[in-house]
Amino acid sequence: MSVGVPTFLLVQPLPLTDPGTPPLRGPWTFLGWLARRQAPTLAMALTCGVVTFAAQAVQPFLLGRVVDSAVAGGLDAATWRWAVLLLAVGVVMAGVSVVGHRFDVRNWMQAAFRSSQLVSRTVSRSGHAISAELPTGEVVAAVANDTFRIGELYAMSAQFLGSLVAYAVTTALMLSASVQLGVVVALGLPVVAAVLAFLVKPLQRRQTAQREATGRLTTLGADTVSGLRILRGIGGESVFSARYREQSQAVRAAGVRVAGTQSWLDALQVLLPGLFVVVIVYLGALAAVVGRITTGQLVSFYGYAAFLGWPVQLATQFLKIATNAHVSAGKVVKVLRVVPATGAAPATATPPAPGALLRDEATGVSLDPGRVVALVAADPDEAAAVALRLGRFDDDAEAGTPVTLGGVALAALPKEHLRRRIVVADATPTIFSGRLDVELDARERAALADLERAMHVADAHDVLDSVPDGLAGELPEKARSLSGGQRQRVALARALLTDPEILVLVEPTSAVDAHTEARIAARLADERRGRTTLIVTASPLVLDHVDDVLFLEGGRVATRGTHRELLDRPGTAPGGQVAARYRAVVGRSLADAAPDAEPDTEPDAEPDAAAAPDVRADTVEVLP
């Protein structure tokens, strides 16, 4: 905090360094935790709210004294004193109101963005567990809508508390002047608020139903858009558009039900306080006629009645906002309760030194330090699943058959430490929108020469030609302007730039032609020579450049050796029959290769499904 700078001019930087760890027992518990986390800011806002509304409540009283003094003695000194005091209260109210508004906004921003950070942190840490438990639309809506509704609760808290204080001050002032009118105010406002509160519960129920319907619609829309090309291929656009139309109508119907209840609430919010003002003015006029109150007190009572309509409306609005916040907090808590697929339990072991052996105990796949190894299997999904196990994507699924690094189970090591040392590039590349150089440099440490070298190894020079401004050019959403082969090569360059101790690549060349694959294979082997690398592939063009080949059969490593050794091993030699089956797998890949094929340059070209199986669509391709 800067010395000499007023507190109300300081703005806490966002995002927060540490959003904290909230209790997840329920929505109200979560909301209470947020209030405690921003207690100083909330306390300042509440103080300003109380002062502002108390000053407003006192103004009708002072105005009445000015009128009575002027009626009794004209513009004498007493009248001017009351007038100056009224002006001073107005100035204080205006100044405190400005400061209070700043704190209201800060409260809103802190609560909303703290909640957003918590949701984002949970999503980034949970892996595939988040999509297994919640639909995509539910998670997106939690960040896009729910967190902001939560923030509104704290932005309105000061005005709500100030309204309660104003009600108490006004009631006391009216009781001191007229017991009858004071009792009407003391009992009438709670009755008005109670009538309005009856509509809050059905409104909450209908808002929850609308929120859930909207989440389902978002999920359905995202699935339809992402799979539009496939839908066109099978002629299913009309079926899915009909489903979207049906769900859209369900959301509309839910919105109409919410609007019906909301309209009653809004109408009564104006009508009941208005009737209350009429009653107060009528009773005050009768009292003034018979002389029970003075002219100035009548003016004050009218001011009280007119002013109290605003606190009633604010109280009703706060109930509505609290209802929305409760519903939204429940959705946020639902997301935060998702247990991450990895790293849920604290690390219990010390990481081994660099150069440790990475071994899958279940399959016998072991990566000797400093060697470039290929993994081949008759079933590509089986080999890809092993690669994912080496990256530690699901602690529970792999608890019985651990993967070890230097003899220590990966589940016992710090997750962040493993993500720096082991990088798994999946078979389905995902490229994000933004500047090409920024999307390539996932760890924000590569120089221009590093970027150019990685693109050269991935043979992605044509990408630099097709993207305006090259490395400084902008990629659209999902890099849809690039072909499938180009996206795959950009993803390979991105994986290489992470420069991990252990790099696992799943079918990195499945979407390119044979000439391009041959160039990539030679450059990739040279680039990673001396560093631990596993390439899941059955392509002879790649296998010919690796140091060692592991052949997976029946869930275990059946044999190993160089590509040439396995090709030349006679059937009568030990392991000869396994080598024959290896040759059959590699031969299929060789037969599938098309040396004379044209490079993949058409936008939105998709990799061959057989060559690049989608073993886990929700796995992050490169984990920073």
N, C-alpha and C positions, 0 to 999 in steps of 0.2 A: 504493500500500500504506500502510495506516495505521501511524503510528509507535507502537510499544509493544504492538501486537496480535500475539499468537503466530501463527506461520505456519499452524499446523494449524487455526486458527479462521477463516482467510480462505477464501472460496469464490469462484472465478472466475465472473464474471457470464456468463450464457448468454441469448441466443445470442452467439457470439463476434463481435467486430467484423470480424475477417478470418480465415476458417477456413484460409486458405493455398491453395497450388497443389501438389497431390500428384503424385509420379511415377506413371505408369500402366503400367509395364512388366509388372506382375503382382500377384497378391494379397499375396505376402510382401513385395514392395517397398512396397506401400501400407501394410501393417501396420507395417513398420519406420519409415516416415515418420511415422505417427501416434505411435509411441513417442517419436521424437525431438521432435515438437512438444510433448509433455507430459513431457519428460524430468525437470524438477525434481520434479513431483508423483509421477512413477513412481519416481524414485530414493528419495524419502522413504518411499513405500509399501514398496519392496523392503527398505529398511533396517529398517523396523519389522517386516516379515515375518521377516527373518533373526534379529533380536533375540528376537522372540516364540518362534519355533520352537527356537532355540538354548537359550533358558531352559527350555522344556519338555523338551528332550533331556537337560539337566543335572539336572532334578529327580529322576529315578529314582536317579541316582548319589548325590545328596545324601541321599535317603531311605535308601539302603543304608548310608551312613556313619552316619546317626542310629541305625539298627538295630544295627550292629556296635558303635558306641560305647556304646549302652545295654546290650547284652549283656555287654560287657567291664567297664564301670565303673558301670552304673546311670545315674541322672539326674545325672551330674556336670557340671562346667563345660564339658568338651569336648562332651558330648552337647547341651547347651543352645546352644553356639556353632554346631554343625551345624544344629540346629533353627532358630535365628534366621536363619542363612544361607539355609536352605530357604524360610523365610517371606519373606525379602527378595527372593529370586529370583521367588517367586510374585507378590509385589506389583509388581515391575518388569514381569513378563510381562503382568499384567492391565492396567497403565497403558499400556504400549506397544501392547498389542492394541487398546485403545479408539482410540488415535490412529491406528493403522494402518488400522483399519476406515474411518475418515473418509477417509483417502487412497485406499483401495480404491474407495469410492463415487465420489470425485472423479475417479479415473482412468476408471471406467466411464462417468460422465456426459460427461466431456470427449471421450472417443473416440467415444461414440455420437452425441452432438449435433454434434460436428465433422463426422462422416460424414454425418449428416442434412442439415446446412447445405450441404455440398458437393453432395449429390444435388439438393437443392432449388434451389441456385444454377444447376446445370447444366440442370435442367428449365426454370427460368424464362428462361434465356438461349437455349435451343436452338430455340425455336419449334416448327414442325411437324416438325423433324428427329428429335425424340425419339420421336414416334409412328410415324414412318416406319421407324425401326430396331428399336424395342422395343415389345412389347405393353404395354398400360396396366397390367395386373396385375403385370408384372415390375417396373415402376417403383414402383408402390404398395408392393409387398412389400419393395423395397430400403429404403424409409423406415420402413415399419411393423415389419419383422422383422430384416432383415439388419444394420442399424446397431446394434441393441441386442445382437445376438450378437457383433458386433465389440467392443462395450464390455465384454462379459463376459470377454474374453481378458485385458484389462488389469486388471480387478478381481481376477482369479485369479492374476495373475503373482507377486504378493508371496507368496502362500501356496505356490505351486509352488517358488519359489526357497528359501523357508524350509524346505520339506520336504527339499530336496536338502541344505541345510546341516545339518538335524537328522539326516539319514541319515549324513552324514560324521562329525558329532560323536559320535553313538551308536556307530558302528562303531569309532571310535578308543577310546572308553571301554571297550567290550567287549573289544577286542584287548588293552588294557592289563591286563585282569583275567583273560581266558581266550582264548588264541589260537584254540582250537577254535570257541568260540561266536562270536568275532569274525569268523572266516572264514565261518561259516555265514551271519551277517548280511550280510557284505560281498558274498557271492555269491548268497545266496538272494533278496534284494530285487530285484536286477536281473533275475533269472530270472522272478520274479512279474510285474514290470513288462513284460518282453518278451512273456510269454504274453498279457497283456492288450492289448498294442500290436498283436498280430496281428489283433485284431478292429476296429481303428481304420480301416484302409483300406477294407474292405467297408462299414463304417458310413458313411464319407465318400461313397462311391459311391452308396449308397442314399439318403442325405440329399440329394445333388445332384439325383437323379431325382425325389424327392418335392418338392423346392423348385421345380423346373421345372414339374411337374404342377400344383402349387398356383398358380403364376403364370398358367398357361393357364386354370385354373378361375376365378380372379379376373377375368381379362379377359372371359371368356365371360359371367360373371354380370353384370358392369358393362354389357356390350353389351345383354344381354337386358333388364335393368331399364330402361335408358335408352330402349330401343326398344319397351317393352311396349305402348304405345298403338298403334304401327304394326303390331306383331305381331297384336294383337287385330283390327285392321282387315282384315288379310289372312288371318286364321284360322291363324296360324303358331305360336301359343303352344305347342301340343303338340310340334311339331318341335323348337323351341328348348329346351323343358324336357327333352325326351329327350336332347338333346346335353349339357345341363348335368348330367343324371343320369349319363350315361355318363362324363363327365370327372370327376364327383364320385367315382364308383366307382374310377376310375383313381387318384385321389388317396388314397382309402381303402386300396387295394391297396399303393400305395407306402408308406403309413404303416405298414401291417402288416409289410412287409419291414423297415422301419427298426426297428420295435418288436421284431421277432424278434432282430435283431443286438444291439439295445440291452439286451434281457433277458439274453442270454448275458453281455454285458459287465458288467451290474449284478450278476448272480449270482456270476461269478468274482471280481468286485471285493470281495465279502464272503467267499467261500469260501477263496481263496488266501491272503490275509492271515491268516485264521483258522487255517488249517493251519500257516502259518508260526509263529504264536504257540505253537501246540501243540508243534511241534518244538523251539523255543527253550526252553520251560518244561521239557520232558522232558529235554533234554540238560543244562540247568542243574540240575535235580533230581539227575540221576546224578552230576554233578560235585560237588554239595554233599554227597551221601552219602559219597563217597570222600574228601572233604576237600580237593578241589582249589580250591574256592571257599568263601567264608564264607556264613553265613546272610544277612547284609546284601547280599552280592553276588548271592545268589539272588533276593532281593526286587528288587534293581536290574534283574537280567536279565528278570524278569517284567515290570517296568515298561517296560523298553526294548521288549520284544516287543509288549506291549499298545499302547504309544505308536506304534510303527512302522507298525502297521496303518493308522493315520490318514494319515501321509504317503503311503503307497502308494495309498490311496483318492483322496487329493488329486491325486497325480500322474496317476492314471488319468482322473480327472475333468478335469484340465487338458488332457490329450490329446484328450478328447472335445470340450471347449470350443474348443481350438485347431483341431480339424477343422471344427467349425461356423463358426468365425471365418474360416477359409481359404475355405470355400465362399461365405460371405456377402461376404467382401471381393472375391471374384471377380465376384459379381453387381454390387456397388457399382462396381467398376472398369469393368465393362461399360457401366454407365450414364454414368459420368464420361468415357468415351471418345467419347461422341456429340459430333460437331462441330456447333456451333450453325449454324443456317441463316443467321444474320447476325452480324456482329461477330467472327468467328473470327480474322480478320486485324486487326492494330492499325491505328488511324486514321493516315492519312498527310497529311491536309489540315486547314487551319484553317477552322472554320465561318464562313460568310459572315455579314454583319451582318443584323439583322432587316429584313424587307421584301424579301428576295431572291425571285427568280422560281423557282418549282418547275415543272420541265418533264420530261415523259417523251419521250425522244428517239425511242423506237420508234413511238409513236402520234401524236406532235405535240401531245399534251394539255399545255397550259401554263396555270398559274394565276397571273394577274396579281395582284400584291399588293393587298389591300384590297377584292377583288371577290368577290361570291357567284356562283358558276358552277355550272351543271348539266351533267351528262354523260348523253347519251341514246344508246342503241344498239338496233338491232333485236334483238340477242341480249343479254339482261340479264347473262349470265355474262361476256361480253366486256367490258362496261363495269365490272362489279365487279372483274374481274381487273386492269384499269388502276388502279382505286382501291387495290388491294392493293400494286401495284408502287410507287405513290407513298408507301406506308408503309414500304417496305424490309423485306420479310418473307423474302426468299430472295436472298442475294448471288450465288450461283452461277448461278441461273436467269436473272438479270438482268445478268450480267457483260457480255454482248455488246451489250445495248441498255440502257444505263444511264439512270437517272433522276437529274437534276441539280438542285441547289439553288444558285442564284447562279452557275451554270456549273461547280460542283464535283459530281462523282459522289457520290451518297449513300453508296456503299460505302466511300468514302475518309474519311467524316466519323465522329466518335465516335458510337456507337450511342445512348448515354445522352442525348447532346445532341439527337439527332434525335427521340427519344421525347418530349422536353419540347416541341419545336417543332411536330412533326407528329403528329396523333392520327387514327387510322382507326377508325371505328365500323362494324363488319361488319354484314351483313344478318341474321345469326342471333344475337340478343341472348342473353347469358348473365348471369344475375343470381345472385349468391352469397347464401348464408344469412347472417343477422345483422341488426343494426339497420339500418333503411332509410336513415337519415341517414349512417351510416358507409359503407354500400355505395355511396351516391351520391357521396360525397366521396373519390374515388380518390386525390387528391393531398393530402388532409388539410389543406386551407387555406381551405375555404369557411365563411363565416358563415351564420347562420340565414337572413338575408335573401337570400343567394346561393342557398341550397337552395330556398327558396320561389319565387324568380324562375325558376330552371331548371325546376322542376315546372310553373310557369305556362306557360312557353314550350312545354313538351312536352305541355301540356293534360292533365296527369296528376293533377288535383285529385281524381278519383274513386279513385285509388290511395290517397291520404291518408285518404279516407273508408272504404275497404275494409280497410285495415290498422289493427288496434287500436293506439291511441296515436299514430297518424300517423307523423311522421318518426322518433319514438322507438320505434316498433313493431318487432317482430321478423319477419323474413321466413324462411320455411322453406327447406329445401334446394331450390336452383334456382328459388326464388320460385314454387313450383308452385301456391300459393294465388291467384296472379294469372293473368289471361287472357293470351293471346298478345299482344294489343294493348297491355295494360297493361305487360307486360314490355318491349315495344318502346319505349314512351314513357319508362319508367324508364331504359332504356339510353340514350335520347336525352338525357335530363336529365343523366345521368352524364357523357356525352361533352361536353356544354356546360360542365359545371362544371370540366373540365380546363382550359378557357380557353386553348387553344393558339394559337400564331401561325397555324397552318394546320390546319383541321379538314376531314376527309373523311368524309362520311356516305353509307353504302350503303343505299339503299331504307329511309330512316328512317320512312316512313309506310305501308308496304305492308300492315300488319295492322290498320289502323283504318278506320272508315267515312269517307265523303266529307266530312261536316260537320266531323268532328274533324280530318281532313287539311287542310281549308281553313284552320282556325284555326291549326294548327301551322305551316303554310306561311307565313302572314303574320307570325306572331310570330318564327319562326326567321329569316326574312330580315331583320327589323328588329333582332333580337338580334345577328346576325353582320355587319350592314352595316358596311363599313369594315375588315373583317378577312377574310383569305383563307379561302374556304370552297368546297368542291366537294361537290355533292349528286348522287349517282348515282340517277336516277329518270326515268321516262317519264310521270309524272303531270302533266297540264296544270294541276292545282290548285297544284302546287309550281312548275312551270316559269314560271307567270305572275308569280312574285314575285322571280325571280333576276335578276341584272344581265346575264348572258350565258349562252348555251346552246351547247355543243359537241356536234355530231352525229358519232358514231363509225360508220364503215362500212368493212368490209374491213380492220380493224386500224389505220386511220388516221382522223384528224379530217377529215371530208369537207367540212364547212362549219360556220360559227359565226355567231352573231347573237343578238338578243333573241328570245324566244318569239314575240312578235307579228310581228317581221320575217320569221321563217321561215314563219309561217302565211300571211302576206300576199304572199310573194314569188311572182310569176307564173312559170308554167312556161317562158315564153320568155326570162326574164331569166337572166343568168349565175348558175349554181348553182340554177336553177329546178327541174331534175329531182331534184337531191339534196333540195331543200326539199320536193318532193312525197313523196319516200320518208320524210322526217322526219314529215310530216303523217300518213302512213299509220301510222307507229309510234305517234305520239301519239294518233291517232284510235282505235287499238286500246285504248290505256289508257283513253281517255275512254269507249269503249263498255263496257269492263269495270267502270268505276266504277259504284257503286250509291248515288246520293244519298240514297235513302230507307231505306238499310239501317240496322238498329239498331246502336248502339255495341257493340263487342266486350267483353262483360263476363263471359263464361263462363270459369271457370278452365280452364287447359290448352288454350285455343284456339290453333291453330297458324296462322302466316302462310301465305298462298297461296304454294305452291311455285313457281309460275310468276313471281310478282311478286318473290319474295325467294329467289333461287337460293342454294343452299348451295355457294358457290364454293370454300370451304376450311374444312371443319368444325373444323379444329384451330387456326385462326387466333385469337389473342387479340383480343377485340373492342375493348377500349380498353387501350392499353399505357401504363402510368404512366411 
